[in-house]
Amino acid sequence: MAKATKITKQELENLNKVIKTNNNLQMQIGGIEVEKTRLLSAMLQGQNEFQQLQDKLKEKYGDVTVNLQDGALKPREDGQVDKKN
């Protein structure tokens, strides 16, 4: 059997197709990771803003809970946990 010096045209096409697909997937994953980082940063900023607003409200109104529907204040009961969601 003679030694081949090249792969077939079909094999080359298949090889290039698989490589192209993998490269595209890696680029998409990179884009998703960049978006994930951007979203995590925005979420942390939102949490910081929430904490600052919560601190200002606590300073002004004391340790109370706020009804998010109508803004009514209610004294916080002992053992009640501050929910940040």
N, C-alpha and C positions, 0 to 999 in steps of 0.2 A: 504494500500500500504506500503510495507516494505521500510525502508530507505536504499538507496544505500550507499555503503562504498567506491565505486570506480566509476570513469567514465569508459565508454566502451573503448576498445582498439582503435576503430576507432576515437572516440572523442579525446583520448590522442594523436593519430597520427596527427589529424587535428590541435589540439592546438599546438603541437610541431612544425608543419610545418609553422604555422602562426608566431610563435615566432621566428623561425629561419629566415624566410623571413624578418621580421622587423629588426632583429639584423643585417643581411647582408646589408639591406638598410641603416641603421644607420652607419655602417662601411664605406659604399661607400660614403655617404654624408660627413663623416669626412675626407675621402681621397680627395674628391673634394674641401673641404674647405682648406685643407693643400695646395693643388695645386693652389687654388685661391690666397692664401696668398703669395706663392712663386712667382706667376706671377705678382701680384701687386707690390711686392718688386722689381722685375726685371724691371717693367715698370717705377717705380719711379727712379731707377738707370739710366735707359735710358733717362728719362727726365732731370735728373741732368747733365748727360754727354752732352746732346744736348745743355742745357743752357750754360755750360762751353765753349763748342765749339763756340756757337753763340757769347758769350762775347769776346772770343779771336779774332774771325773774325771781330767783330765790332771795337775792339781796333785797329786792323791792317788796316782795309779798311774803317772804318767810318760807318755811318748809311746808309747801302745799303741793297738791296735785292739781293739774289743770285739765278740765274737760275739753278735749280737742274738738268737740262738736260746737259748743257754745261759749267756751272761754271761762266757764264758771270755776271758781277756786274752792278747794275743799282741803281742810287741814289733813296733813299726812298722818295716818295712823301708825302707831309703833309697829315696827317690823315690816312695814310696807317697803318694798324694794323699788328703787328708781328704775323705770323701764326706759330704755333709750331707743326702742324701735317704734 
